[in-house]
Amino acid sequence: MVGMDPEAAFTAYMGARLAHWSRLAFLLTGDRHQAEDLVQVTFERVARRWERVAADGDPDPYVRRTMLSQHVSLWRRRWRNVELWARPPEPPTGDPTAATDRAVVVRQALARLAPRQRSALVLRYFEDLTEVETARVLNCSVSTVKSQVRDGLARLRALAPELGELITGGQR
């Protein structure tokens, strides 16, 4: 992307990373439509500052931080307006595979967590960030990340005991 005009560089980045950011947004929101809105708002904000963001080399940390900030802002706005969160998707009917069942249960359980716990768990276990990187993204201390992850995992165990080993075995 070096040597490209800023608009072309942003378009190339967005095209290459859209699936990744859409997945993260879905894991944060638990709803496809809210995730699409979150990605759109995030990319719109990043586009305004693209030249400065791209000059730093790796735009991913900036995009991740922007997405999390926007997620919290959207969540607070909905909370103030007393909007109800969308109901988690129902398990598929028929003969789904075990992985699909597990994915649905994980998404349903994540959707019922507090936003900070969900963000900490998604960053640690789905984005595979370290505790220090997660703390930097969430703009909090490492001990806060540890407590959010601990409390989030405990809540997941209570909400989805059928995940048992997946949750217990996934701790780092």
C-alpha positions as CSV (number, residue, x, y, z in Angstrom):
1,M,0.0,0.0,0.0
2,V,3.1,2.2,0.0
3,G,3.0,4.7,-2.8
4,M,-0.8,4.4,-3.3
5,D,-3.1,7.4,-2.9
6,P,-4.8,7.4,0.5
7,E,-8.2,6.6,-0.8
8,A,-7.0,3.6,-2.8
9,A,-4.9,2.4,0.2
10,F,-7.9,2.6,2.5
11,T,-10.1,0.8,0.0
12,A,-7.5,-2.0,-0.3
13,Y,-7.1,-2.3,3.4
14,M,-10.9,-2.4,4.0
15,G,-11.4,-5.1,1.3
16,A,-8.6,-7.2,2.7
17,R,-9.7,-7.0,6.4
18,L,-13.5,-6.6,6.2
19,A,-14.2,-10.3,7.0
20,H,-11.9,-10.1,10.1
21,W,-13.5,-7.0,11.4
22,S,-17.0,-8.2,10.7
23,R,-16.3,-11.4,12.7
24,L,-15.0,-9.3,15.6
25,A,-18.0,-7.0,15.5
26,F,-20.4,-10.0,15.5
27,L,-18.7,-11.5,18.5
28,L,-18.9,-8.2,20.3
29,T,-22.5,-7.5,19.5
30,G,-24.0,-10.9,19.1
31,D,-26.3,-9.6,16.3
32,R,-25.6,-9.5,12.6
33,H,-27.3,-6.2,12.0
34,Q,-25.6,-4.5,14.9
35,A,-22.3,-5.9,13.8
36,E,-22.8,-4.5,10.3
37,D,-23.6,-1.1,11.8
38,L,-20.5,-1.3,14.1
39,V,-18.2,-2.1,11.2
40,Q,-19.7,0.7,9.1
41,V,-19.3,3.3,11.9
42,T,-15.7,2.0,12.6
43,F,-14.6,2.2,9.0
44,E,-16.2,5.6,8.6
45,R,-14.2,7.0,11.6
46,V,-11.0,5.3,10.4
47,A,-11.4,6.7,6.9
48,R,-11.4,10.2,8.3
49,R,-7.9,9.7,9.8
50,W,-6.6,7.2,7.3
51,E,-3.4,9.1,6.3
52,R,-2.3,9.4,9.9
53,V,-3.3,5.8,10.8
54,A,-1.6,4.3,7.7
55,A,1.6,6.4,8.4
56,D,2.0,4.4,11.6
57,G,2.5,1.2,9.6
58,D,0.0,-1.3,11.1
59,P,-3.6,0.1,11.2
60,D,-5.0,-2.9,13.0
61,P,-4.5,-1.7,16.6
62,Y,-6.1,1.7,15.7
63,V,-9.1,0.0,14.0
64,R,-9.5,-2.5,16.9
65,R,-9.5,0.4,19.4
66,T,-11.9,2.4,17.4
67,M,-14.3,-0.6,17.0
68,L,-14.3,-1.2,20.7
69,S,-14.9,2.4,21.5
70,Q,-17.7,2.6,19.1
71,H,-19.2,-0.6,20.5
72,V,-19.2,0.8,24.0
73,S,-20.7,4.1,22.7
74,L,-23.5,2.3,20.8
75,W,-24.2,0.1,23.7
76,R,-24.4,3.1,26.1
77,R,-26.7,4.9,23.7
78,R,-29.0,1.9,23.4
79,W,-29.0,1.5,27.2
80,R,-29.9,5.1,27.7
81,N,-32.8,4.8,25.3
82,V,-33.8,1.6,27.1
83,E,-33.7,-0.4,23.9
84,L,-33.8,-4.2,24.4
85,W,-31.0,-6.2,22.9
86,A,-31.9,-8.6,20.1
87,R,-32.6,-12.1,21.2
88,P,-29.8,-14.5,20.5
89,P,-30.4,-16.7,17.5
90,E,-32.2,-20.0,18.1
91,P,-30.3,-23.2,17.7
92,P,-30.6,-24.6,14.2
93,T,-33.2,-27.2,13.6
94,G,-32.5,-30.6,12.0
95,D,-29.2,-32.3,12.3
96,P,-26.6,-29.7,12.9
97,T,-23.0,-30.6,13.5
98,A,-21.5,-30.4,17.0
99,A,-19.3,-27.5,16.0
100,T,-22.3,-25.5,14.8
101,D,-24.2,-26.3,18.0
102,R,-21.2,-25.2,20.1
103,A,-20.8,-22.0,18.1
104,V,-24.5,-21.1,18.7
105,V,-24.2,-21.8,22.4
106,V,-21.0,-19.7,22.7
107,R,-22.7,-16.8,20.8
108,Q,-25.8,-17.0,23.0
109,A,-23.7,-17.0,26.1
110,L,-21.5,-14.2,24.9
111,A,-24.6,-12.1,24.1
112,R,-25.7,-12.3,27.8
113,L,-22.4,-11.0,29.2
114,A,-21.7,-7.5,30.2
115,P,-20.0,-5.5,27.4
116,R,-16.7,-5.2,29.2
117,Q,-16.6,-8.9,30.0
118,R,-17.5,-9.8,26.4
119,S,-14.9,-7.4,25.0
120,A,-12.2,-8.9,27.3
121,L,-13.1,-12.5,26.4
122,V,-13.4,-11.8,22.6
123,L,-10.0,-10.0,22.6
124,R,-8.2,-12.6,24.6
125,Y,-9.6,-15.8,23.1
126,F,-10.9,-14.9,19.7
127,E,-8.5,-12.2,18.7
128,D,-5.7,-14.0,20.7
129,L,-4.3,-10.9,22.3
130,T,-2.2,-11.0,25.4
131,E,-3.4,-9.5,28.7
132,V,-1.2,-6.5,28.1
133,E,-2.4,-5.9,24.6
134,T,-6.0,-6.4,25.7
135,A,-5.5,-3.8,28.5
136,R,-4.1,-1.4,26.0
137,V,-7.1,-1.8,23.6
138,L,-9.6,-1.5,26.4
139,N,-7.7,1.4,28.0
140,C,-7.6,-0.3,31.4
141,S,-5.1,-2.0,33.7
142,V,-3.9,-5.6,33.2
143,S,-5.5,-6.6,36.5
144,T,-8.9,-5.3,35.2
145,V,-8.5,-7.5,32.2
146,K,-7.7,-10.4,34.4
147,S,-10.8,-9.8,36.6
148,Q,-13.0,-9.2,33.6
149,V,-11.8,-12.5,31.9
150,R,-12.1,-14.4,35.2
151,D,-15.6,-13.1,35.9
152,G,-16.7,-13.5,32.2
153,L,-15.5,-17.1,32.2
154,A,-17.4,-17.8,35.5
155,R,-20.5,-16.3,34.0
156,L,-20.1,-18.4,30.8
157,R,-19.8,-21.5,32.9
158,A,-23.0,-20.6,34.7
159,L,-24.8,-19.7,31.4
160,A,-23.6,-22.6,29.3
161,P,-22.5,-25.5,31.5
162,E,-22.6,-27.7,28.4
163,L,-19.5,-25.9,27.2
164,G,-17.7,-27.3,30.3
165,E,-14.3,-28.4,29.0
166,L,-14.2,-25.8,26.2
167,I,-14.3,-23.0,28.8
168,T,-12.1,-24.7,31.4
169,G,-9.6,-25.9,28.9
170,G,-9.5,-22.5,27.1
171,Q,-8.0,-20.6,30.1
172,R,-4.5,-19.2,29.7
